[in-house]
Amino acid sequence: MRTSGTSGMKTSTGARAGQYIALLAYLVFLAFPLLWLISTAFKSPRELGSLHPTWIPRHPTLANFRQAFDEQPLLHSALNSLLAALGAALIAVVIATPMAWVMARRRTLLARAATGWVVVSQAFPFVLVIIPLFLVLKNLRLIDSLAGLVLVYVVWSLPFALWMLVGYVRAVPPELEEAAAVDGAGKLRTLVSVTAPLLAPGIVATALFAFVTAWNEFFFALVLLKTPEKQTLPVVLTHFIGAEGVADLGPLAAAAFLATLPSLIVFALIQRRLTGGMLTGAVKS
Amino acid sequence: MTSVTGVSVTEARRPPNRAPSRDRQQRGSDHAAWFLVLPALIPILVLSVGPLLYGVLLAFTDSQSGRTAPTQWIGGLNFRDLLHDTLFWESFRIGLVWAVGVTVPQFLLALGLALLLNQDLRLRWLARALAIVPWAMPEVIVGIMWRIVYNPDAGILNETLRNLGLGNGRDWLSSLTTALPAVIVVGIWAGMPQTTVALLAGLQNTPRELHEAAAVDGAGAWRRFRTVTWPTLRPVALAITALNLIWNFNSFALVYVLTNGGPGGRTRLPMLFAYEEAFRYGQFGYAAAMGCVMVAVISVLLAVFLVGRLRGGDDS
């Protein structure tokens, strides 16, 4: 994506220097908590107990990682998170793609209502939804189960999934579909064999985003899952913080560091699409 | 999520219906559209629209968790009780302070960062990457990370203050006076990416030629910003600010992890309050009423904000 930076204009050296100082300040503000988390994860308990902590651990150790795995069922809860996030991402794109196509191609009342819901749901008050959701899932016997959580995550990630997919569908020229229709392909055939392949990169990006959303989610998981064996990673991570708010910092930092990695990797993959897609969404049409 | 800020832009610039033949063709095959929509529509109705309406109804009942007696319709009693619930209104006030206290500085900081990222600066790639990171992180981990930063002994904040000779530092998250500001800083940090990315997208829409023409005319940086950049950026800025206000007011996980509402309820956001009311004390009906009040007040405030802003734009 080409940027409309003001590079062509002459900027005085003073202004440039000011800009670099400001950029540096932003870099420090954005990066220092991350670096401190990593630094803390590699410090020994003795070092953490002593006053005057340093940026570079004096005796780097992996003890915290070992202890983190011993103290809490990290692997098991990570597996729960993985299942919930994969399930949610797959179901979300499978059901959202056809709907996004209708929203992009049709001007019916239904398509308009769906667009309205996408916008309104951004302002959805979770308080108002969580209690009835709890009761509904209880009646469906889906409370305290990963299946129920997956359903909630699907619905929860639909607005953004629809938003992204509608943009991608609009980028596919309708003429292609019309040509297939002229050739005698049925509606569904056209969608499956003409539109879907062109949408594939967009669908993958949407699925990855839904995956991260579900992997990171905390509130619904906290309310809906009670059995410890079923809890997801973010819920289990809060167990490191004791009842009195006293935390065992080393293992806490180690576990937090590990739990961030999957989201970071996925986000690195879709970052360009995410920002780029937003730009085209705003610039295009 | 952020992309929705683009909605208004896209909608506004949507080209007029270009293929009339498609429209005619459409009417005949509408049952096909239903077939395509249903798989998503049913979950939306059952797990999103339905619960929302159900929640509004619950606010008028005495629904409680784990009670055997049938739930009664009690009219506006919950709301009358709520009116006199000083704890709730204190929490509501904290929620507003938090939402505004996060949204406004976040907007200004994100605008500055977006303007910088729009320039040809070295290290821009690094800043771009770092600016996205908080978005990717689970909120729970952002909370944990800042707890470690704020930690009175092993935290970097107090150590830096000690090194600079600015006293011994303090227990930021447990002190009555500093807890809320400390939490607000975390909120600002965590929400930077969405705002920056949205504003950057808006900036890249500003016409480059206009910028250059203004520069040739001798307009300074500030005048160029006021007259060229801001008018194009304004719709995006308004949308992201409105969304940020809503998101921040409804936020939960960050503060739950950082302070769990303490000390002494100083950081007890309305969401935390309603959560405790519903799932610790089992008062479903009462908590639902809180939810209704939160939505109503926020809708009104937002409407006032948006109408005021839009008017202000017409005058200038």
Interface residues (C-beta under 8 A of the other chain):
Chain A: M1 T3 S4 G5 T6 S7 G8 M9 T11 A15 Q19 Y20 A22 L23 Y26 L27 F29 L30 A31 F32 P33 L34 W36 L37 T40 L48 G49 L51 H52 P53 W55 V94 I95 A96 P98 M99 W101 V102 R105 R106 R107 T108 L110 A111 A114 T115 W117 V118 V119 S121 Q122 A123 F124 P125 F126 V127 L128 V129 I130 I131 P132 L133 L135 V136 L151 V152 V154 V155 L158 P159 F160 L162 W163 M164 G167 P174 E178 K187 L188 L191 V212 W215 N216 E217 F218 F219 L222 V223 L233 P234 L237 T238 F240 I241 G245 A247 L249 L252 A253 A256 A259 T260 S263 L264 V266 F267 Q271 L274 T275 G277 M278 L279 G281 A282 V283 K284 S285
Chain B: M1 T2 S3 V4 G6 V7 V9 T10 R13 R14 P15 N17 A19 R22 D23 Q26 S29 D30 A32 A33 W34 L36 V37 P39 A40 L41 P43 I44 V46 L47 S48 V49 G50 P51 L52 Y54 G55 V56 L58 L109 G112 L113 L116 N118 Q119 D120 L121 R122 L123 R124 L126 A127 A129 L130 A131 I132 V133 P134 W135 A136 M137 P138 E139 V140 I141 I144 M145 W146 R147 I148 V149 N151 D153 A154 G155 I156 E159 R162 S174 W189 M192 V197 A198 L200 A201 G202 L203 Q204 N205 T206 P207 R208 H211 E212 A215 A221 V236 L243 I246 N250 F252 A253 Y256 V257 T259 N260 G262 P270 M271 A274 Y275 A278 F279 F284 A287 A288 M290 G291 C292 M294 V295 I298
